[in-house]
Amino acid sequence: MVEFLFGYLAFAVIVFSLLVVLSRNAIHAVLWMLVMFFHVAALYLLLQAEFLAAVQIIVYAGAILVLFLFAIMLLNLKEELTAKQLTDGWPVGLSVALGIFLTLLMALNGLSTTFKGRWSIDEIKRVTYTKALGEVLFTKYIFPFEIASLVLLVAIIGVVVLAKKRLKA
């Protein structure tokens, strides 16, 4: 039963991701993304990562999607729909997609299924998943965590600057 549920969730995430990319209407794309985020949260629940499921719903399905909706509503999409579309770039897009796919295959080929380190499944169950995640995130991966927060800060400042310019014009 668990394998079937995992298969359904994985297939649904792939289908809804494709619907996000292939939707012509930006609002529909955001709604498909919302459904996809809920399926990803269900995958986290299936993996017994309740904290990540809650963060997925609160941060991504809540905050990020609202940010996307505001950005879509600030843009003048009628102008974009009437403009001439560049459709001759599909060979470049296909070659980039194939390059990413080959890189992913090479990375998965080198993936090891034996884990070394302190955090075994039994240890995670003993101290809870949230504590194990927090300890690893704020000790071993503190520098990438801080870089990600800096990138988000720059993005927020950029959005504020762009919104102020648009309001003045």
C-alpha positions in Angstrom: 0.0 0.0 0.0 2.8 2.4 0.9 4.6 1.7 -2.4 1.3 2.4 -4.3 0.8 5.7 -2.4 4.4 6.7 -3.1 4.0 5.9 -6.7 0.8 7.9 -7.0 2.4 10.9 -5.2 5.5 10.9 -7.3 3.5 10.6 -10.5 1.2 13.4 -9.4 4.1 15.7 -8.6 5.6 15.1 -12.1 2.2 15.6 -13.8 1.4 18.8 -11.9 5.0 20.1 -12.5 4.5 19.6 -16.2 1.1 21.4 -16.0 2.8 24.3 -14.3 5.3 24.7 -17.1 2.9 24.1 -19.9 0.0 26.3 -18.7 -0.7 29.3 -20.8 -2.5 31.1 -18.1 -0.2 32.3 -15.3 -2.9 32.0 -12.6 -3.7 28.4 -13.6 0.1 27.7 -13.4 0.1 29.0 -9.8 -2.9 26.9 -8.9 -1.2 23.7 -10.4 1.8 24.6 -8.4 -0.3 24.7 -5.2 -1.6 21.2 -5.9 1.9 20.1 -6.6 3.2 21.6 -3.3 0.5 19.7 -1.4 1.5 16.4 -3.0 5.2 17.1 -2.1 4.1 17.7 1.5 2.2 14.3 1.4 5.5 12.7 0.2 7.2 14.2 3.2 4.5 12.8 5.5 4.9 9.4 3.9 8.7 9.6 4.7 7.7 10.5 8.3 9.2 14.0 8.0 6.3 15.9 9.6 8.4 19.1 10.1 9.3 19.3 6.4 5.7 18.7 5.4 4.6 21.6 7.7 7.3 23.8 6.3 6.3 22.8 2.8 2.7 23.9 3.4 3.5 27.1 5.4 6.4 28.4 3.4 5.9 27.2 -0.1 2.1 26.7 -0.4 1.6 29.8 1.7 4.2 32.5 1.4 5.9 31.7 -1.9 2.6 31.1 -3.8 1.2 34.4 -2.5 4.4 36.1 -3.6 4.0 34.6 -7.1 0.4 35.8 -7.2 1.4 39.3 -6.3 4.1 39.3 -8.9 1.7 38.1 -11.5 -0.8 40.7 -10.6 1.8 43.5 -10.7 2.8 42.5 -14.2 0.9 43.7 -17.2 0.2 40.3 -18.8 -2.0 41.6 -21.5 1.1 43.3 -23.0 3.0 40.0 -22.9 0.2 38.1 -24.6 0.0 40.5 -27.5 3.8 40.8 -28.0 5.5 38.6 -30.7 6.6 35.4 -29.1 10.0 33.9 -29.8 9.3 30.2 -30.6 12.5 29.3 -32.5 14.5 28.6 -29.3 13.3 25.0 -28.8 16.6 23.3 -30.1 18.6 25.2 -27.5 16.1 24.4 -24.8 16.1 20.8 -25.8 19.9 20.6 -25.7 20.0 22.3 -22.3 17.3 19.8 -21.0 19.3 16.9 -22.3 22.5 18.3 -20.7 20.7 18.6 -17.3 19.3 15.1 -17.7 22.7 13.6 -18.5 24.3 15.4 -15.5 21.5 14.1 -13.3 22.1 10.5 -14.6 25.9 10.8 -13.9 25.2 12.2 -10.4 22.7 9.4 -9.6 25.3 6.8 -10.9 27.8 8.0 -8.4 25.2 8.1 -5.5 26.0 5.7 -2.7 23.3 4.0 -0.6 25.6 3.5 2.4 25.5 6.4 4.8 28.3 7.4 7.0 28.0 9.6 10.0 26.1 10.0 13.2 22.5 10.1 11.8 21.2 6.6 11.3 17.4 6.0 11.1 17.4 4.7 14.6 19.2 7.7 15.9 16.8 10.1 14.1 13.8 8.2 15.6 15.4 8.5 19.0 16.0 12.3 19.0 13.2 13.3 16.6 13.5 14.3 13.0 13.3 18.1 13.7 16.2 18.1 16.2 18.4 16.0 13.9 17.6 18.4 11.0 18.2 21.5 13.1 21.5 20.2 14.4 22.8 19.3 10.9 21.5 22.5 9.4 23.0 24.9 12.0 26.3 23.1 12.4 27.5 21.4 9.3 25.5 23.4 6.7 25.5 26.8 8.4 27.4 28.6 5.6 25.1 27.4 2.8 22.1 28.3 5.0 23.4 31.8 5.5 24.2 32.2 1.8 20.6 31.1 1.0 19.2 33.7 3.4 21.4 36.4 1.8 20.2 35.4 -1.7 16.6 35.7 -0.4 17.3 39.1 1.2 18.7 40.4 -2.1 15.6 39.1 -3.9 13.3 40.9 -1.5 15.2 44.1 -1.9 15.1 43.7 -5.7 11.3 43.2 -5.6 10.8 46.3 -3.4 13.0 48.4 -5.8 11.1 47.2 -8.8 7.7 47.7 -7.2 8.6 51.3 -6.2 9.8 52.1 -9.7 6.6 50.7 -11.2 4.4 52.7 -8.7 6.2 56.0 -9.6 5.8 55.5 -13.3 
